[in-house]
Structures are given as C-alpha cells and as structure tokens.
C-alpha cells in the first residue's frame, strides 16, 4: 500500500522549497556577517566599558584597571574588572551582569567599592526596552538612584519617594524595567560577593591572576 | 483593461514627492517621530532604511517569478529581516555611538511598512531595473522627509544643524522641539504645509 503521506510531503516541498532555500542562504549570510564583524563590535563594547569605569568607580583610572578571571557564579572562569586609582591603589570592582528585561536582555556594568559593601555606580551597556518608557533606564537621573546603596540590603522598587535604604523609585510606566535592573544588581552582588572576597584574601597572600586588557 | 505599470523613471520620481512615503503615504511613522531630534541620527536612519529597501527590492524582483502567492509575505519578511540585521551589525561595528543612540529603532526597520509595501506593490511584480529605481526614489523621499523634520526640530530645539550652531546666542531654544511632542507638532505642521502647497498647485493648473 502506498504511503498516504508521500504526495502531501512532496506538495509541501514544492510549495516551500524557496522559503527553505532562502532560509539557508540568509542564515549563511548572517553567519558570515556576524563572524567578520563580531570582533570589531566586541572591541567597541570593551572601549565603551573602559570609558565608563571612571564614572562607575570614583577615582579609578583606565590605565590601572585590570581584567581578572575569577571562578564566577556559574562555576567556570568569568571576567570582572579590578579598578585602581592613578597611584595603582586598588579601589573597586566593575561587574558585568545581565538579565531579562521587559522586552529583551538587559546588560549592566555595576561599580562596587573595594570592600564590596557599596554600589558606586550602574551603567546600562545594552537594552531594548520600550522606547519612551523602559529605555529611560539608561538615563543618569535613574541610574544615580543606585549610587551609594548598600550591598548588604536587597534593593526593591517603590512607586513613590523611597523611605528605606534599599528602595529605588520606579520609572513612571516602566515598573517592570525598573524591577529588572534591581534584580540584575541584586543577583550580581549576591553571586559575586564570595568569589571577590575570596580573591581579595588570595591577593593578600599573593596568588592573584590578572589578564592584560587588549 | 489593466493600466500599464509605471516605468522606472515614473517609479523613481513618484517616490520623491508625488508618493512620498511620509508626506503622502504616512508610512514609517515610528522612525519619523523617534529619531528626528537631530540631523545625524535622522540621516543615519534614512541611510539604513535605504540600504534595506533597495536590497530587498532588488532581491524580491530577482526571484519574483518563483514566489508563491500565499508564501510571498513570509519571503518578504525573511528578506527584510536579513538586511535589517546586516545594517544593524554594520552600524554597531563602524558607527557604534550612533548605533547606541538609535537603539531599537534600527531593528524596528523590520516593521517599517514602507519596505514591505514596496515589495508587494512594485518589486514582486516588476523588473529589477524598475525595482531599483523604485527603491532609490522611495529612499530619497524618506530621507527628504526625515531631513526636513529633523532640520526644523534641531534648529528650533537645539539651535544647531548637524551639531553646528546656527542660531544667535540670544535666541531661546525651544526644548519641546527635541521632545516627543515636538515631533508630532512638526510632523503635523509640515504635513499641512505639503498638503496646502499640493492643493494650491492643483487649483492653479
């Protein structure tokens, strides 16, 4: 007996062969573009990160900043920035953290003081939140709300003026985006606290490893 | 009897003024309102849209004989999305600061009805030469519209044009012009002006 599916399958292929072919061609083209441009885009992102480090950690200078590899929250080696002032004195940390926002992934840089007790600055490296609402998370007026907050208190979002130390006032019409930023910061601090404090202890005993920033 | 399809020259000229995508067809309103606070982002958006529109028009025209009617929108969307992604990656690689400034509006070119409408109206039905002329004409019309709105908004809102100071220091800048309400105000006034000029020309002939 003939397979009843055969003519139908043939019909699908007759109908959709162009879509399938174009899918392969476009996919190949995009892979090629990505492969050739990704290093340059990564270099642009690195330069942007380095440029904002002095704002994230007061007193930090780019020339003294080290990119170090630590056993991160995921278990594998992850990279964070160890900042220092002009005299080479270690004065803080910059974490790269990401999480889900309202529309897409939000990527942040979080500046911390040397003791890992205070947030010294937050910067939005990448976001695709709603234009005119959630994308205000990039504004300095919003990000300044995180500056000086204690790393020992979980941040939370309030709609009115904050009355408690860990409260961040939400952006009007973008409470989800505000919560997303708070959650990313809370999670990054929680996950990086122990690795960084361990690293500080190992630095004191002279066993740290630092990479050169390209 | 069906009317003859427009020639390449007619397609090209129609896109600039008579069928201008913004002032006549009211298409692509999202970037028109969002990135016209200054000339540089407006023209970057116009260039990215032109790249996508011309490439999509050419490719769709090349394969127009193979398109199945019920799958054509899928093919249009795939094609447009591919070229938008390429434009987005090139901006991120070579104009990084502008890419950050434009934010999600470059990926949003995918949703610009201007491009898919040209695929449907022209390139899926006419030759490569006509599709190219149509893409270039519509791109020029779109750029003209973005530039005209951005010129008014940047000069009145910031006192500059392409970042260069053009208004005397005693002239107060109108902050509302670089904010979203300014975009709606300028678009409405320029739409009215274009309509008024068109009406006057029609009645005088």
HADDOCK unambig.tbl for C-alpha pairs under 7 A between the chains (distance, minus, plus):
assign (segid A and resid 19 and name CA) (segid B and resid 75 and name CA) 6.38 0.50 0.50
assign (segid A and resid 26 and name CA) (segid B and resid 82 and name CA) 6.31 0.50 0.50
assign (segid A and resid 30 and name CA) (segid B and resid 86 and name CA) 6.88 0.50 0.50
assign (segid A and resid 33 and name CA) (segid B and resid 86 and name CA) 6.83 0.50 0.50
assign (segid A and resid 37 and name CA) (segid B and resid 93 and name CA) 6.23 0.50 0.50
assign (segid A and resid 40 and name CA) (segid B and resid 93 and name CA) 5.59 0.50 0.50
assign (segid A and resid 41 and name CA) (segid B and resid 92 and name CA) 6.02 0.50 0.50
assign (segid A and resid 41 and name CA) (segid B and resid 93 and name CA) 4.74 0.50 0.50
assign (segid A and resid 44 and name CA) (segid B and resid 96 and name CA) 6.74 0.50 0.50
assign (segid A and resid 128 and name CA) (segid B and resid 104 and name CA) 5.77 0.50 0.50
